[in-house]
Amino acid sequence: MHKIKELYSREEAKKIKESFWTSFGMYMSPIPNADGEKVTWVNYKTGIRYLFFRMEATNKIAQIGIEIANPDEGIRALIFEQFKEFKAVLEAELEEEWIWDELSYDENGKATARIYTEIKGVSVFKREDWPELISFFKPRIIALDSFWSSAQYGFDLFK
């Protein structure tokens, strides 16, 4: 039996992804952040320009991580170094080791630094994979928030 490869138009793909992130956001909305406040988990605000907690899901992979997108190479490197200072605290909160990539490029070719983890073999386009995606993202975004609740003050100079 051959597996039929599903192909989606750009618009269909966009709608499916939006549907997943809307579902994830609704699932997460009752959960307060580490400080007991309401938070938009899907579009998490770190309070620092060019510093993002990103979640991404494609037809092959899911990733969550910290993205340092400051266009100034020197500042980007300083922020990455500051995260290294907090590495033990971050990994204790996450309860796992993540990939530390000092030079990465986003989908637009812009240089970034990333600290992330991923799972392969899942697809945002398969509704049956959504529970696995949610189970991957949920504890990690909550752990990132918990880490950030205390560590953010160590990054105030980058505000």
Solvent accessible surface area in square Angstrom, and as a share of the most:
residue,aa,sasa,rsa
1,M,240,1.07
2,H,173,0.77
3,K,167,0.71
4,I,150,0.76
5,K,159,0.67
6,E,102,0.46
7,L,147,0.73
8,Y,75,0.29
9,S,58,0.37
10,R,218,0.79
11,E,96,0.43
12,E,86,0.39
13,A,22,0.17
14,K,110,0.47
15,K,124,0.52
16,I,38,0.19
17,K,59,0.25
18,E,90,0.40
19,S,38,0.24
20,F,0,0.00
21,W,41,0.15
22,T,79,0.46
23,S,42,0.27
24,F,0,0.00
25,G,23,0.22
26,M,133,0.60
27,Y,108,0.41
28,M,0,0.00
29,S,48,0.31
30,P,107,0.67
31,I,44,0.22
32,P,70,0.44
33,N,24,0.12
34,A,56,0.43
35,D,86,0.44
36,G,56,0.54
37,E,103,0.46
38,K,164,0.69
39,V,26,0.15
40,T,90,0.52
41,W,5,0.02
42,V,55,0.31
43,N,89,0.46
44,Y,20,0.08
45,K,149,0.63
46,T,9,0.05
47,G,57,0.54
48,I,9,0.05
49,R,177,0.65
50,Y,62,0.23
51,L,3,0.02
52,F,67,0.28
53,F,9,0.04
54,R,109,0.40
55,M,23,0.10
56,E,80,0.36
57,A,1,0.00
58,T,40,0.23
59,N,80,0.41
60,K,142,0.60
61,I,38,0.19
62,A,0,0.00
63,Q,39,0.17
64,I,1,0.01
65,G,6,0.06
66,I,1,0.01
67,E,18,0.08
68,I,0,0.00
69,A,23,0.18
70,N,18,0.09
71,P,97,0.61
72,D,68,0.35
73,E,128,0.58
74,G,42,0.40
75,I,69,0.35
76,R,19,0.07
77,A,39,0.30
78,L,104,0.52
79,I,1,0.01
80,F,3,0.01
81,E,78,0.35
82,Q,44,0.19
83,F,0,0.00
84,K,88,0.37
85,E,140,0.63
86,F,45,0.19
87,K,79,0.33
88,A,80,0.62
89,V,74,0.43
90,L,1,0.00
91,E,30,0.14
92,A,74,0.57
93,E,67,0.30
94,L,14,0.07
95,E,152,0.68
96,E,53,0.24
97,E,144,0.65
98,W,13,0.05
99,I,81,0.41
100,W,50,0.18
101,D,41,0.21
102,E,82,0.37
103,L,100,0.50
104,S,14,0.09
105,Y,134,0.51
106,D,36,0.19
107,E,160,0.72
108,N,110,0.57
109,G,50,0.49
110,K,133,0.56
111,A,29,0.22
112,T,0,0.00
113,A,1,0.01
114,R,47,0.17
115,I,0,0.00
116,Y,26,0.10
117,T,20,0.12
118,E,46,0.21
119,I,45,0.23
120,K,145,0.62
121,G,71,0.69
122,V,4,0.02
123,S,8,0.05
124,V,0,0.00
125,F,38,0.16
126,K,64,0.27
127,R,152,0.56
128,E,132,0.59
129,D,20,0.10
130,W,18,0.06
131,P,87,0.54
132,E,93,0.42
133,L,0,0.00
134,I,31,0.15
135,S,73,0.47
136,F,9,0.04
137,F,0,0.00
138,K,60,0.25
139,P,69,0.44
140,R,50,0.18
141,I,0,0.00
142,I,55,0.28
143,A,12,0.09
144,L,0,0.00
145,D,5,0.03
146,S,35,0.22
147,F,1,0.00
148,W,7,0.02
149,S,24,0.16
150,S,77,0.50
151,A,3,0.02
152,Q,38,0.17
153,Y,145,0.55
154,G,22,0.21
155,F,0,0.00
156,D,64,0.33
157,L,137,0.68
158,F,34,0.14
159,K,149,0.63
